[in-house]
């Protein structure tokens, strides 16, 4: 069973990012099997810009446009799809974006969940899927669990309360199949590592990797193979997340089986 590729970046201030989509798109068709779609979502002034296609990332004019016109953001989520459930259509491409409590929420999943058990064990709240993938259903179920917090608080709920809900959700989906996911609510990025198909073909941990970096003051650029993050002048803290390390530099850490971490402003906080 082949799976998708995930990538995310969190920083303490907007950074110009080119990570690069050229390198990442190789996992989406040129050197990888993930040819069923791609998408990227990034936060700008509290809203989210979303670009996605049900086409190989490796042969996308949109990918080339983004490469030629790097964007600036402090929170980015990206996904390259290898379909395990759902038709090869735009609505099944990730990331998925929804509004809840006046904030934009973004979700991307790598894995294959038991569809029958998913619907039996994780009932939906107000949000409903547009497509027919297990990933979008899981996202809508997560939002259902978070709804009371966001609707009753009148602002961003306490971090620990959100972390508790996401942790319980992650525990629930782990029993349904591989469940690596990225979830952002505009304030924090939640990263859940589980299991994925490894190079030898077996499904086992790790499902995600993280690295923490710091760019010095003075507009310096963090630049490694397949990745460039340009500081805007002040000291920049950056956390990168990927299914497999995108660079050869030391520091990438594999998340444990079922490990959940939270990131705010380029720093791991939970």
C-alpha positions, -999 to +999 in steps of 0.1 A: +000+000+000+016+033-011+009+065+008+010+102+004+037+127+012+032+155+038+052+187+044+047+216+067+066+247+080+060+269+110+080+300+118+079+329+142+074+354+114+065+352+078+093+338+057+098+335+020+097+298+013+108+277-016+112+243-002+115+236-031+083+224-049+106+211-076+123+187-051+090+178-034+072+172-067+097+145-075+080+125-048+048+133-067+056+116-099+091+120-111+108+097-086+079+087-065+045+070-070+023+098-059+005+109-091-030+114-080-030+151-069-012+177-048-021+208-028-006+236-007-022+258+019-006+288+036-018+313+061-018+350+051-032+376+075-054+351+093-068+336+061-056+307+040-046+306+004-052+271-010-040+257-044-046+221-053-050+199-084-060+163-091-028+160-113+008+149-108+028+176-090+058+167-112+041+180-143+020+209-130+021+245-144+007+257-110+037+241-093+061+258-117+043+292-111+047+288-073+083+279-078+089+310-099+069+333-075+078+322-040+053+332-013+057+345+022+039+328+052+046+317+088+025+285+085+024+262+055+009+227+049+014+207+017+003+172+005+010+150-025-016+123-030-014+086-037-051+077-037-061+048-014-098+059-011-119+082-031-120+092-068-092+111-086-110+144-084-103+179-070-125+175-039-104+146-027-071+165-030-056+178+002-051+199+022-087+205+033-097+239+047-128+248+068-138+277+090-147+272+127-151+298+153-139+326+131-106+308+123-094+289+093-085+252+100-063+231+077-058+194+076-038+169+056-036+131+062-012+103+051-026+068+055-055+046+049-083+044+075-110+017+077-139+036+062-167+016+079-151+018+114-143+054+108-179+063+103-191+041+131-167+054+157-162+090+148-196+107+142-198+140+124-208+173+138-218+203+117-191+199+091-197+175+062-172+161+036-174+175+000-155+145-014-155+108-005-121+103+010-114+089+045-091+118+051-117+145+047-142+126+068-117+123+096-111+161+094-148+168+097-150+145+126-121+163+143-138+196+138-169+182+154-149+174+185-134+209+186-166+228+179-177+234+214-143+248+224-142+272+194-178+283+195-181+288+232-147+306+239-153+336+217-117+335+206-088+310+204-094+283+230-067+275+255-038+256+239-040+227+264-077+222+258-071+220+220-041+197+225-062+174+246-090+171+220-065+165+191-047+139+212-079+120+219-088+122+182-053+109+172-057+079+196-090+071+180-079+071+144-047+051+151-068+020+156-083+024+121-051+023+100-021+045+093-029+079+106-001+105+100-017+139+099-010+177+100-037+200+115-034+237+119-059+262+134-040+294+126-025+296+161-008+262+163+003+233+141-004+198+154+017+170+140+008+133+145+033+107+135+022+071+131+031+045+104+037+046+067+050+024+039+088+023+041+113+018+014+113-020+018+076-021+015+065-027+052+041-005+070+058+007+103+071+038+120+083+064+114+055+082+096+068+118+099+101+136+106+107+170+121+137+194+122+141+227+142+163+254+126+172+290+134+181+317+109+204+344+121+196+381+121+204+401+090+182+386+063+202+354+061+189+324+041+185+288+053+194+270+022+199+233+017+192+208-010+155+211-019+148+238+007+152+276+010+137+297+038+146+334+037+145+354+069+131+389+067+158+404+089+151+393+125+161+360+140+139+333+126+128+301+143+116+274+119+102+239+124+099+217+093+078+185+090+080+160+063+071+123+056+107+117+048+136+141+053+138+165+024+175+173+030+206+155+039+215+178+068+217+164+103+189+172+128+159+155+113+141+135+140+117+106+134+085+109+154+076+078+174+046+056+168+016+077+178+037+107+189+018+140+188+037+173+189+025+209+187+043+238+171+037+275+176+057+303+158+085+279+148+090+264+182+078+230+195+056+236+225+040+203+232 
